[in-house]
Amino acid sequence: MFQGLTQGHTFVAFDDDNRGYERKWYEGEWTCSQCGAKITKLPFQPTGDRPVYCQDCHRQRRESFRRNFR
């Protein structure tokens, strides 16, 4: 799945079958749990019981996770 066109506070994403759907952005003030960067928008509403990561740290964690299972 990949991110599509940004439309205000929603963005269009596409699944593996190229079906588009809208997903809401949540605005607020959060801090990246890994690097401490300021985060102002997330594609989900954080609940406070799990860490949140900036886009760069999330990408690094995802790539590291994939490498460990190959």
Secondary structure, DSSP 8 states (H G I E B T S, - for coil): -EEEEEETTEEEEE-TT--EEEEE-EEEEEE-TTT--EEEEESS---SSS----HHHHHHHHHHHHHHT-
